[in-house]
Amino acid sequence: MAEAWLVQMEELFDTLEYAPEKRLKLAVLQLRDVAQRWWRGTSRILRDSGAVITWESFCEAFREEY
């Protein structure tokens, strides 16, 4: 399920020619309910640890969780 969602997002990004730096923002806007709460907590932890959050790091964390 998670992989299918990520593939759909990638297809959308490619179709709309979204720049890599905008992909994370659009993906986060698509999250709902539990996934939205998960990302709020996960992104806070990543930022607090000094990590740079990118689309790639989002995908990695998303795959680990879902």
PDB file of N, CA, C, O and CB in Angstrom:
ATOM      1  N   MET A   1       0.825  -1.194   0.000  1.00  0.00           N
ATOM      2  CA  MET A   1       0.000   0.000   0.000  1.00  0.00           C
ATOM      3  C   MET A   1       0.873   1.263   0.000  1.00  0.00           C
ATOM      4  O   MET A   1       0.643   2.179  -0.789  1.00  0.00           O
ATOM      5  CB  MET A   1      -0.941  -0.005   1.215  1.00  0.00           C
ATOM      6  N   ALA A   2       1.859   1.304   0.876  1.00  0.00           N
ATOM      7  CA  ALA A   2       2.731   2.479   0.963  1.00  0.00           C
ATOM      8  C   ALA A   2       3.499   2.678  -0.336  1.00  0.00           C
ATOM      9  O   ALA A   2       3.623   3.800  -0.827  1.00  0.00           O
ATOM     10  CB  ALA A   2       3.711   2.339   2.138  1.00  0.00           C
ATOM     11  N   GLU A   3       4.004   1.600  -0.881  1.00  0.00           N
ATOM     12  CA  GLU A   3       4.779   1.709  -2.114  1.00  0.00           C
ATOM     13  C   GLU A   3       3.899   2.197  -3.264  1.00  0.00           C
ATOM     14  O   GLU A   3       4.339   2.997  -4.089  1.00  0.00           O
ATOM     15  CB  GLU A   3       5.417   0.355  -2.470  1.00  0.00           C
ATOM     16  N   ALA A   4       2.674   1.723  -3.315  1.00  0.00           N
ATOM     17  CA  ALA A   4       1.744   2.157  -4.368  1.00  0.00           C
ATOM     18  C   ALA A   4       1.469   3.656  -4.253  1.00  0.00           C
ATOM     19  O   ALA A   4       1.405   4.353  -5.265  1.00  0.00           O
ATOM     20  CB  ALA A   4       0.417   1.363  -4.285  1.00  0.00           C
ATOM     21  N   TRP A   5       1.306   4.151  -3.031  1.00  0.00           N
ATOM     22  CA  TRP A   5       1.059   5.579  -2.825  1.00  0.00           C
ATOM     23  C   TRP A   5       2.267   6.399  -3.279  1.00  0.00           C
ATOM     24  O   TRP A   5       2.115   7.430  -3.936  1.00  0.00           O
ATOM     25  CB  TRP A   5       0.744   5.866  -1.339  1.00  0.00           C
ATOM     26  N   LEU A   6       3.460   5.936  -2.927  1.00  0.00           N
ATOM     27  CA  LEU A   6       4.672   6.649  -3.335  1.00  0.00           C
ATOM     28  C   LEU A   6       4.828   6.652  -4.857  1.00  0.00           C
ATOM     29  O   LEU A   6       5.235   7.659  -5.438  1.00  0.00           O
ATOM     30  CB  LEU A   6       5.907   6.014  -2.682  1.00  0.00           C
ATOM     31  N   VAL A   7       4.506   5.532  -5.498  1.00  0.00           N
ATOM     32  CA  VAL A   7       4.579   5.458  -6.961  1.00  0.00           C
ATOM     33  C   VAL A   7       3.591   6.439  -7.582  1.00  0.00           C
ATOM     34  O   VAL A   7       3.923   7.133  -8.542  1.00  0.00           O
ATOM     35  CB  VAL A   7       4.293   4.016  -7.456  1.00  0.00           C
ATOM     36  N   GLN A   8       2.382   6.498  -7.039  1.00  0.00           N
ATOM     37  CA  GLN A   8       1.387   7.455  -7.535  1.00  0.00           C
ATOM     38  C   GLN A   8       1.886   8.891  -7.393  1.00  0.00           C
ATOM     39  O   GLN A   8       1.721   9.708  -8.299  1.00  0.00           O
ATOM     40  CB  GLN A   8       0.057   7.284  -6.783  1.00  0.00           C
ATOM     41  N   MET A   9       2.492   9.185  -6.258  1.00  0.00           N
ATOM     42  CA  MET A   9       3.017  10.530  -6.043  1.00  0.00           C
ATOM     43  C   MET A   9       4.121  10.839  -7.055  1.00  0.00           C
ATOM     44  O   MET A   9       4.154  11.931  -7.621  1.00  0.00           O
ATOM     45  CB  MET A   9       3.551  10.678  -4.602  1.00  0.00           C
ATOM     46  N   GLU A  10       5.017   9.890  -7.283  1.00  0.00           N
ATOM     47  CA  GLU A  10       6.097  10.088  -8.260  1.00  0.00           C
ATOM     48  C   GLU A  10       5.526  10.340  -9.654  1.00  0.00           C
ATOM     49  O   GLU A  10       6.011  11.207 -10.381  1.00  0.00           O
ATOM     50  CB  GLU A  10       7.037   8.863  -8.286  1.00  0.00           C
ATOM     51  N   GLU A  11       4.493   9.579 -10.025  1.00  0.00           N
ATOM     52  CA  GLU A  11       3.865   9.772 -11.335  1.00  0.00           C
ATOM     53  C   GLU A  11       3.254  11.170 -11.437  1.00  0.00           C
ATOM     54  O   GLU A  11       3.366  11.831 -12.470  1.00  0.00           O
ATOM     55  CB  GLU A  11       2.784   8.696 -11.580  1.00  0.00           C
ATOM     56  N   LEU A  12       2.614  11.607 -10.370  1.00  0.00           N
ATOM     57  CA  LEU A  12       2.037  12.949 -10.341  1.00  0.00           C
ATOM     58  C   LEU A  12       3.131  14.008 -10.483  1.00  0.00           C
ATOM     59  O   LEU A  12       2.994  14.949 -11.265  1.00  0.00           O
ATOM     60  CB  LEU A  12       1.248  13.167  -9.035  1.00  0.00           C
ATOM     61  N   PHE A  13       4.204  13.849  -9.730  1.00  0.00           N
ATOM     62  CA  PHE A  13       5.315  14.798  -9.799  1.00  0.00           C
ATOM     63  C   PHE A  13       5.889  14.873 -11.213  1.00  0.00           C
ATOM     64  O   PHE A  13       6.153  15.959 -11.730  1.00  0.00           O
ATOM     65  CB  PHE A  13       6.415  14.404  -8.804  1.00  0.00           C
ATOM     66  N   ASP A  14       6.078  13.708 -11.828  1.00  0.00           N
ATOM     67  CA  ASP A  14       6.646  13.679 -13.177  1.00  0.00           C
ATOM     68  C   ASP A  14       5.701  14.319 -14.189  1.00  0.00           C
ATOM     69  O   ASP A  14       6.134  15.073 -15.060  1.00  0.00           O
ATOM     70  CB  ASP A  14       6.961  12.238 -13.592  1.00  0.00           C
ATOM     71  N   THR A  15       4.416  14.018 -14.072  1.00  0.00           N
ATOM     72  CA  THR A  15       3.424  14.575 -14.993  1.00  0.00           C
ATOM     73  C   THR A  15       3.358  16.091 -14.881  1.00  0.00           C
ATOM     74  O   THR A  15       3.296  16.797 -15.888  1.00  0.00           O
ATOM     75  CB  THR A  15       2.047  13.971 -14.722  1.00  0.00           C
ATOM     76  N   LEU A  16       3.373  16.582 -13.650  1.00  0.00           N
ATOM     77  CA  LEU A  16       3.270  18.022 -13.416  1.00  0.00           C
ATOM     78  C   LEU A  16       4.623  18.730 -13.454  1.00  0.00           C
ATOM     79  O   LEU A  16       4.705  19.948 -13.296  1.00  0.00           O
ATOM     80  CB  LEU A  16       2.607  18.276 -12.085  1.00  0.00           C
ATOM     81  N   GLU A  17       5.683  17.948 -13.664  1.00  0.00           N
ATOM     82  CA  GLU A  17       7.049  18.468 -13.704  1.00  0.00           C
ATOM     83  C   GLU A  17       7.400  19.246 -12.438  1.00  0.00           C
ATOM     84  O   GLU A  17       7.946  20.348 -12.492  1.00  0.00           O
ATOM     85  CB  GLU A  17       7.234  19.359 -14.924  1.00  0.00           C
ATOM     86  N   TYR A  18       7.068  18.637 -11.295  1.00  0.00           N
ATOM     87  CA  TYR A  18       7.374  19.261 -10.008  1.00  0.00           C
ATOM     88  C   TYR A  18       8.862  19.210  -9.738  1.00  0.00           C
ATOM     89  O   TYR A  18       9.503  18.174  -9.919  1.00  0.00           O
ATOM     90  CB  TYR A  18       6.606  18.574  -8.873  1.00  0.00           C
ATOM     91  N   ALA A  19       9.398  20.314  -9.312  1.00  0.00           N
ATOM     92  CA  ALA A  19      10.809  20.383  -8.931  1.00  0.00           C
ATOM     93  C   ALA A  19      11.021  19.527  -7.682  1.00  0.00           C
ATOM     94  O   ALA A  19      10.135  19.449  -6.831  1.00  0.00           O
ATOM     95  CB  ALA A  19      11.256  21.864  -8.677  1.00  0.00           C
ATOM     96  N   PRO A  20      12.177  18.889  -7.566  1.00  0.00           N
ATOM     97  CA  PRO A  20      12.438  18.018  -6.415  1.00  0.00           C
ATOM     98  C   PRO A  20      12.193  18.683  -5.059  1.00  0.00           C
ATOM     99  O   PRO A  20      11.699  18.037  -4.135  1.00  0.00           O
ATOM    100  CB  PRO A  20      13.853  17.535  -6.470  1.00  0.00           C
ATOM    101  N   GLU A  21      12.530  19.954  -4.937  1.00  0.00           N
ATOM    102  CA  GLU A  21      12.361  20.619  -3.640  1.00  0.00           C
ATOM    103  C   GLU A  21      10.894  20.852  -3.281  1.00  0.00           C
ATOM    104  O   GLU A  21      10.591  21.136  -2.122  1.00  0.00           O
ATOM    105  CB  GLU A  21      13.094  21.943  -3.642  1.00  0.00           C
ATOM    106  N   LYS A  22       9.986  20.740  -4.233  1.00  0.00           N
ATOM    107  CA  LYS A  22       8.564  20.934  -3.951  1.00  0.00           C
ATOM    108  C   LYS A  22       7.826  19.619  -3.705  1.00  0.00           C
ATOM    109  O   LYS A  22       6.689  19.627  -3.234  1.00  0.00           O
ATOM    110  CB  LYS A  22       7.910  21.674  -5.096  1.00  0.00           C
ATOM    111  N   ARG A  23       8.449  18.514  -4.014  1.00  0.00           N
ATOM    112  CA  ARG A  23       7.790  17.211  -3.903  1.00  0.00           C
ATOM    113  C   ARG A  23       7.389  16.885  -2.473  1.00  0.00           C
ATOM    114  O   ARG A  23       6.284  16.399  -2.234  1.00  0.00           O
ATOM    115  CB  ARG A  23       8.696  16.125  -4.433  1.00  0.00           C
ATOM    116  N   LEU A  24       8.259  17.143  -1.542  1.00  0.00           N
ATOM    117  CA  LEU A  24       7.960  16.848  -0.142  1.00  0.00           C
ATOM    118  C   LEU A  24       6.741  17.630   0.325  1.00  0.00           C
ATOM    119  O   LEU A  24       5.859  17.074   0.980  1.00  0.00           O
ATOM    120  CB  LEU A  24       9.168  17.171   0.747  1.00  0.00           C
ATOM    121  N   LYS A  25       6.685  18.905  -0.003  1.00  0.00           N
ATOM    122  CA  LYS A  25       5.561  19.738   0.437  1.00  0.00           C
ATOM    123  C   LYS A  25       4.234  19.223  -0.103  1.00  0.00           C
ATOM    124  O   LYS A  25       3.250  19.151   0.632  1.00  0.00           O
ATOM    125  CB  LYS A  25       5.769  21.185  -0.002  1.00  0.00           C
ATOM    126  N   LEU A  26       4.202  18.866  -1.375  1.00  0.00           N
ATOM    127  CA  LEU A  26       2.962  18.362  -1.961  1.00  0.00           C
ATOM    128  C   LEU A  26       2.571  17.023  -1.342  1.00  0.00           C
ATOM    129  O   LEU A  26       1.399  16.797  -1.043  1.00  0.00           O
ATOM    130  CB  LEU A  26       3.107  18.220  -3.482  1.00  0.00           C
ATOM    131  N   ALA A  27       3.534  16.144  -1.149  1.00  0.00           N
ATOM    132  CA  ALA A  27       3.235  14.837  -0.563  1.00  0.00           C
ATOM    133  C   ALA A  27       2.667  14.987   0.842  1.00  0.00           C
ATOM    134  O   ALA A  27       1.696  14.318   1.194  1.00  0.00           O
ATOM    135  CB  ALA A  27       4.493  13.963  -0.530  1.00  0.00           C
ATOM    136  N   VAL A  28       3.259  15.850   1.634  1.00  0.00           N
ATOM    137  CA  VAL A  28       2.790  16.055   3.008  1.00  0.00           C
ATOM    138  C   VAL A  28       1.362  16.599   3.011  1.00  0.00           C
ATOM    139  O   VAL A  28       0.568  16.254   3.886  1.00  0.00           O
ATOM    140  CB  VAL A  28       3.730  17.020   3.766  1.00  0.00           C
ATOM    141  N   LEU A  29       1.037  17.439   2.045  1.00  0.00           N
ATOM    142  CA  LEU A  29      -0.334  17.954   1.948  1.00  0.00           C
ATOM    143  C   LEU A  29      -1.350  16.852   1.655  1.00  0.00           C
ATOM    144  O   LEU A  29      -2.535  17.004   1.951  1.00  0.00           O
ATOM    145  CB  LEU A  29      -0.414  19.020   0.865  1.00  0.00           C
ATOM    146  N   GLN A  30      -0.892  15.751   1.077  1.00  0.00           N
ATOM    147  CA  GLN A  30      -1.786  14.648   0.733  1.00  0.00           C
ATOM    148  C   GLN A  30      -2.023  13.682   1.898  1.00  0.00           C
ATOM    149  O   GLN A  30      -2.932  12.854   1.837  1.00  0.00           O
ATOM    150  CB  GLN A  30      -1.223  13.889  -0.444  1.00  0.00           C
ATOM    151  N   LEU A  31      -1.228  13.779   2.940  1.00  0.00           N
ATOM    152  CA  LEU A  31      -1.377  12.871   4.084  1.00  0.00           C
ATOM    153  C   LEU A  31      -2.655  13.176   4.848  1.00  0.00           C
ATOM    154  O   LEU A  31      -3.074  14.330   4.936  1.00  0.00           O
ATOM    155  CB  LEU A  31      -0.163  12.977   5.024  1.00  0.00           C
ATOM    156  N   ARG A  32      -3.270  12.144   5.397  1.00  0.00           N
ATOM    157  CA  ARG A  32      -4.508  12.287   6.160  1.00  0.00           C
ATOM    158  C   ARG A  32      -4.409  11.507   7.465  1.00  0.00           C
ATOM    159  O   ARG A  32      -3.694  10.510   7.566  1.00  0.00           O
ATOM    160  CB  ARG A  32      -5.720  11.805   5.333  1.00  0.00           C
ATOM    161  N   ASP A  33      -5.137  11.981   8.447  1.00  0.00           N
ATOM    162  CA  ASP A  33      -5.372  11.293   9.715  1.00  0.00           C
ATOM    163  C   ASP A  33      -4.095  10.738  10.348  1.00  0.00           C
ATOM    164  O   ASP A  33      -3.197  11.496  10.717  1.00  0.00           O
ATOM    165  CB  ASP A  33      -6.352  10.173   9.505  1.00  0.00           C
ATOM    166  N   VAL A  34      -4.022   9.414  10.471  1.00  0.00           N
ATOM    167  CA  VAL A  34      -2.900   8.770  11.166  1.00  0.00           C
ATOM    168  C   VAL A  34      -1.575   9.099  10.480  1.00  0.00           C
ATOM    169  O   VAL A  34      -0.576   9.366  11.148  1.00  0.00           O
ATOM    170  CB  VAL A  34      -3.105   7.240  11.220  1.00  0.00           C
ATOM    171  N   ALA A  35      -1.569   9.080   9.160  1.00  0.00           N
ATOM    172  CA  ALA A  35      -0.328   9.373   8.430  1.00  0.00           C
ATOM    173  C   ALA A  35       0.112  10.811   8.658  1.00  0.00           C
ATOM    174  O   ALA A  35       1.308  11.085   8.752  1.00  0.00           O
ATOM    175  CB  ALA A  35      -0.511   9.114   6.928  1.00  0.00           C
ATOM    176  N   GLN A  36      -0.829  11.716   8.746  1.00  0.00           N
ATOM    177  CA  GLN A  36      -0.509  13.121   9.008  1.00  0.00           C
ATOM    178  C   GLN A  36       0.097  13.280  10.404  1.00  0.00           C
ATOM    179  O   GLN A  36       1.090  13.986  10.579  1.00  0.00           O
ATOM    180  CB  GLN A  36      -1.774  14.001   8.868  1.00  0.00           C
ATOM    181  N   ARG A  37      -0.497  12.628  11.382  1.00  0.00           N
ATOM    182  CA  ARG A  37       0.046  12.687  12.752  1.00  0.00           C
ATOM    183  C   ARG A  37       1.426  12.039  12.810  1.00  0.00           C
ATOM    184  O   ARG A  37       2.333  12.547  13.469  1.00  0.00           O
ATOM    185  CB  ARG A  37      -0.910  11.987  13.752  1.00  0.00           C
ATOM    186  N   TRP A  38       1.575  10.908  12.111  1.00  0.00           N
ATOM    187  CA  TRP A  38       2.870  10.239  12.068  1.00  0.00           C
ATOM    188  C   TRP A  38       3.930  11.197  11.523  1.00  0.00           C
ATOM    189  O   TRP A  38       5.010  11.308  12.103  1.00  0.00           O
ATOM    190  CB  TRP A  38       2.796   8.956  11.200  1.00  0.00           C
ATOM    191  N   TRP A  39       3.643  11.889  10.424  1.00  0.00           N
ATOM    192  CA  TRP A  39       4.641  12.760   9.818  1.00  0.00           C
ATOM    193  C   TRP A  39       4.970  13.955  10.702  1.00  0.00           C
ATOM    194  O   TRP A  39       6.125  14.378  10.763  1.00  0.00           O
ATOM    195  CB  TRP A  39       4.160  13.239   8.468  1.00  0.00           C
ATOM    196  N   ARG A  40       3.984  14.497  11.379  1.00  0.00           N
ATOM    197  CA  ARG A  40       4.270  15.614  12.294  1.00  0.00           C
ATOM    198  C   ARG A  40       5.302  15.184  13.335  1.00  0.00           C
ATOM    199  O   ARG A  40       6.272  15.899  13.586  1.00  0.00           O
ATOM    200  CB  ARG A  40       2.968  16.104  12.995  1.00  0.00           C
ATOM    201  N   GLY A  41       5.092  14.028  13.930  1.00  0.00           N
ATOM    202  CA  GLY A  41       6.029  13.536  14.941  1.00  0.00           C
ATOM    203  C   GLY A  41       7.379  13.166  14.357  1.00  0.00           C
ATOM    204  O   GLY A  41       8.419  13.520  14.913  1.00  0.00           O
ATOM    205  N   THR A  42       7.366  12.462  13.250  1.00  0.00           N
ATOM    206  CA  THR A  42       8.616  12.019  12.619  1.00  0.00           C
ATOM    207  C   THR A  42       9.443  13.195  12.130  1.00  0.00           C
ATOM    208  O   THR A  42      10.659  13.222  12.319  1.00  0.00           O
ATOM    209  CB  THR A  42       8.318  11.079  11.455  1.00  0.00           C
ATOM    210  N   SER A  43       8.795  14.165  11.503  1.00  0.00           N
ATOM    211  CA  SER A  43       9.548  15.319  10.999  1.00  0.00           C
ATOM    212  C   SER A  43      10.143  16.129  12.145  1.00  0.00           C
ATOM    213  O   SER A  43      11.237  16.678  12.018  1.00  0.00           O
ATOM    214  CB  SER A  43       8.646  16.215  10.138  1.00  0.00           C
ATOM    215  N   ARG A  44       9.432  16.203  13.252  1.00  0.00           N
ATOM    216  CA  ARG A  44       9.958  16.909  14.427  1.00  0.00           C
ATOM    217  C   ARG A  44      11.214  16.200  14.937  1.00  0.00           C
ATOM    218  O   ARG A  44      12.217  16.848  15.237  1.00  0.00           O
ATOM    219  CB  ARG A  44       8.884  16.989  15.552  1.00  0.00           C
ATOM    220  N   ILE A  45      11.157  14.890  15.032  1.00  0.00           N
ATOM    221  CA  ILE A  45      12.315  14.113  15.492  1.00  0.00           C
ATOM    222  C   ILE A  45      13.495  14.300  14.543  1.00  0.00           C
ATOM    223  O   ILE A  45      14.627  14.499  14.984  1.00  0.00           O
ATOM    224  CB  ILE A  45      11.955  12.613  15.606  1.00  0.00           C
ATOM    225  N   LEU A  46      13.229  14.236  13.245  1.00  0.00           N
ATOM    226  CA  LEU A  46      14.302  14.412  12.260  1.00  0.00           C
ATOM    227  C   LEU A  46      14.930  15.800  12.356  1.00  0.00           C
ATOM    228  O   LEU A  46      16.154  15.933  12.359  1.00  0.00           O
ATOM    229  CB  LEU A  46      13.765  14.181  10.846  1.00  0.00           C
ATOM    230  N   ARG A  47      14.092  16.829  12.433  1.00  0.00           N
ATOM    231  CA  ARG A  47      14.618  18.198  12.548  1.00  0.00           C
ATOM    232  C   ARG A  47      15.429  18.373  13.825  1.00  0.00           C
ATOM    233  O   ARG A  47      16.504  18.973  13.809  1.00  0.00           O
ATOM    234  CB  ARG A  47      13.470  19.220  12.516  1.00  0.00           C
ATOM    235  N   ASP A  48      14.908  17.844  14.935  1.00  0.00           N
ATOM    236  CA  ASP A  48      15.614  17.975  16.216  1.00  0.00           C
ATOM    237  C   ASP A  48      16.969  17.276  16.197  1.00  0.00           C
ATOM    238  O   ASP A  48      17.888  17.674  16.914  1.00  0.00           O
ATOM    239  CB  ASP A  48      14.761  17.408  17.344  1.00  0.00           C
ATOM    240  N   SER A  49      17.092  16.229  15.371  1.00  0.00           N
ATOM    241  CA  SER A  49      18.368  15.512  15.286  1.00  0.00           C
ATOM    242  C   SER A  49      19.328  16.175  14.300  1.00  0.00           C
ATOM    243  O   SER A  49      20.467  15.736  14.140  1.00  0.00           O
ATOM    244  CB  SER A  49      18.128  14.060  14.876  1.00  0.00           C
ATOM    245  N   GLY A  50      18.858  17.240  13.640  1.00  0.00           N
ATOM    246  CA  GLY A  50      19.707  17.963  12.702  1.00  0.00           C
ATOM    247  C   GLY A  50      19.657  17.435  11.281  1.00  0.00           C
ATOM    248  O   GLY A  50      20.415  17.887  10.423  1.00  0.00           O
ATOM    249  N   ALA A  51      18.780  16.492  11.027  1.00  0.00           N
ATOM    250  CA  ALA A  51      18.683  15.915   9.683  1.00  0.00           C
ATOM    251  C   ALA A  51      18.050  16.905   8.713  1.00  0.00           C
ATOM    252  O   ALA A  51      17.172  17.684   9.082  1.00  0.00           O
ATOM    253  CB  ALA A  51      17.867  14.611   9.712  1.00  0.00           C
ATOM    254  N   VAL A  52      18.506  16.860   7.486  1.00  0.00           N
ATOM    255  CA  VAL A  52      17.893  17.632   6.412  1.00  0.00           C
ATOM    256  C   VAL A  52      16.786  16.754   5.836  1.00  0.00           C
ATOM    257  O   VAL A  52      17.037  15.627   5.410  1.00  0.00           O
ATOM    258  CB  VAL A  52      18.951  18.058   5.303  1.00  0.00           C
ATOM    259  N   ILE A  53      15.573  17.273   5.825  1.00  0.00           N
ATOM    260  CA  ILE A  53      14.442  16.482   5.353  1.00  0.00           C
ATOM    261  C   ILE A  53      14.248  16.739   3.864  1.00  0.00           C
ATOM    262  O   ILE A  53      14.026  17.870   3.432  1.00  0.00           O
ATOM    263  CB  ILE A  53      13.148  16.822   6.149  1.00  0.00           C
ATOM    264  N   THR A  54      14.338  15.668   3.100  1.00  0.00           N
ATOM    265  CA  THR A  54      14.170  15.729   1.650  1.00  0.00           C
ATOM    266  C   THR A  54      13.077  14.749   1.242  1.00  0.00           C
ATOM    267  O   THR A  54      12.585  13.974   2.063  1.00  0.00           O
ATOM    268  CB  THR A  54      15.508  15.409   0.912  1.00  0.00           C
ATOM    269  N   TRP A  55      12.708  14.791  -0.024  1.00  0.00           N
ATOM    270  CA  TRP A  55      11.739  13.820  -0.535  1.00  0.00           C
ATOM    271  C   TRP A  55      12.263  12.400  -0.311  1.00  0.00           C
ATOM    272  O   TRP A  55      11.503  11.508   0.066  1.00  0.00           O
ATOM    273  CB  TRP A  55      11.455  14.066  -2.043  1.00  0.00           C
ATOM    274  N   GLU A  56      13.544  12.195  -0.541  1.00  0.00           N
ATOM    275  CA  GLU A  56      14.140  10.874  -0.372  1.00  0.00           C
ATOM    276  C   GLU A  56      14.083  10.414   1.083  1.00  0.00           C
ATOM    277  O   GLU A  56      13.767   9.255   1.354  1.00  0.00           O
ATOM    278  CB  GLU A  56      15.585  10.884  -0.859  1.00  0.00           C
ATOM    279  N   SER A  57      14.385  11.312   2.017  1.00  0.00           N
ATOM    280  CA  SER A  57      14.337  10.910   3.431  1.00  0.00           C
ATOM    281  C   SER A  57      12.898  10.677   3.875  1.00  0.00           C
ATOM    282  O   SER A  57      12.640   9.809   4.708  1.00  0.00           O
ATOM    283  CB  SER A  57      14.999  11.980   4.325  1.00  0.00           C
ATOM    284  N   PHE A  58      11.952  11.453   3.321  1.00  0.00           N
ATOM    285  CA  PHE A  58      10.539  11.208   3.594  1.00  0.00           C
ATOM    286  C   PHE A  58      10.154   9.810   3.118  1.00  0.00           C
ATOM    287  O   PHE A  58       9.525   9.054   3.858  1.00  0.00           O
ATOM    288  CB  PHE A  58       9.655  12.277   2.912  1.00  0.00           C
ATOM    289  N   CYS A  59      10.529   9.463   1.879  1.00  0.00           N
ATOM    290  CA  CYS A  59      10.187   8.145   1.326  1.00  0.00           C
ATOM    291  C   CYS A  59      10.761   7.023   2.184  1.00  0.00           C
ATOM    292  O   CYS A  59      10.087   6.026   2.442  1.00  0.00           O
ATOM    293  CB  CYS A  59      10.704   8.016  -0.115  1.00  0.00           C
ATOM    294  N   GLU A  60      11.985   7.186   2.616  1.00  0.00           N
ATOM    295  CA  GLU A  60      12.621   6.170   3.460  1.00  0.00           C
ATOM    296  C   GLU A  60      11.847   5.991   4.764  1.00  0.00           C
ATOM    297  O   GLU A  60      11.550   4.863   5.158  1.00  0.00           O
ATOM    298  CB  GLU A  60      14.086   6.552   3.758  1.00  0.00           C
ATOM    299  N   ALA A  61      11.523   7.084   5.427  1.00  0.00           N
ATOM    300  CA  ALA A  61      10.775   7.013   6.688  1.00  0.00           C
ATOM    301  C   ALA A  61       9.373   6.456   6.457  1.00  0.00           C
ATOM    302  O   ALA A  61       8.874   5.678   7.270  1.00  0.00           O
ATOM    303  CB  ALA A  61      10.690   8.406   7.346  1.00  0.00           C
ATOM    304  N   PHE A  62       8.738   6.845   5.362  1.00  0.00           N
ATOM    305  CA  PHE A  62       7.389   6.381   5.037  1.00  0.00           C
ATOM    306  C   PHE A  62       7.380   4.871   4.817  1.00  0.00           C
ATOM    307  O   PHE A  62       6.491   4.170   5.302  1.00  0.00           O
ATOM    308  CB  PHE A  62       6.854   7.104   3.785  1.00  0.00           C
ATOM    309  N   ARG A  63       8.371   4.377   4.086  1.00  0.00           N
ATOM    310  CA  ARG A  63       8.458   2.927   3.840  1.00  0.00           C
ATOM    311  C   ARG A  63       8.697   2.164   5.146  1.00  0.00           C
ATOM    312  O   ARG A  63       8.142   1.084   5.344  1.00  0.00           O
ATOM    313  CB  ARG A  63       9.591   2.617   2.832  1.00  0.00           C
ATOM    314  N   GLU A  64       9.511   2.717   6.022  1.00  0.00           N
ATOM    315  CA  GLU A  64       9.770   2.057   7.304  1.00  0.00           C
ATOM    316  C   GLU A  64       8.504   1.976   8.149  1.00  0.00           C
ATOM    317  O   GLU A  64       8.270   0.978   8.830  1.00  0.00           O
ATOM    318  CB  GLU A  64      10.868   2.799   8.075  1.00  0.00           C
ATOM    319  N   GLU A  65       7.693   3.022   8.105  1.00  0.00           N
ATOM    320  CA  GLU A  65       6.481   3.075   8.926  1.00  0.00           C
ATOM    321  C   GLU A  65       5.329   2.284   8.317  1.00  0.00           C
ATOM    322  O   GLU A  65       4.595   1.604   9.035  1.00  0.00           O
ATOM    323  CB  GLU A  65       6.054   4.515   9.127  1.00  0.00           C
ATOM    324  N   TYR A  66       5.171   2.366   7.024  1.00  0.00           N
ATOM    325  CA  TYR A  66       4.008   1.759   6.372  1.00  0.00           C
ATOM    326  C   TYR A  66       4.384   0.650   5.413  1.00  0.00           C
ATOM    327  O   TYR A  66       3.509   0.048   4.792  1.00  0.00           O
ATOM    328  CB  TYR A  66       3.226   2.806   5.635  1.00  0.00           C
TER     329      TYR A  66
END
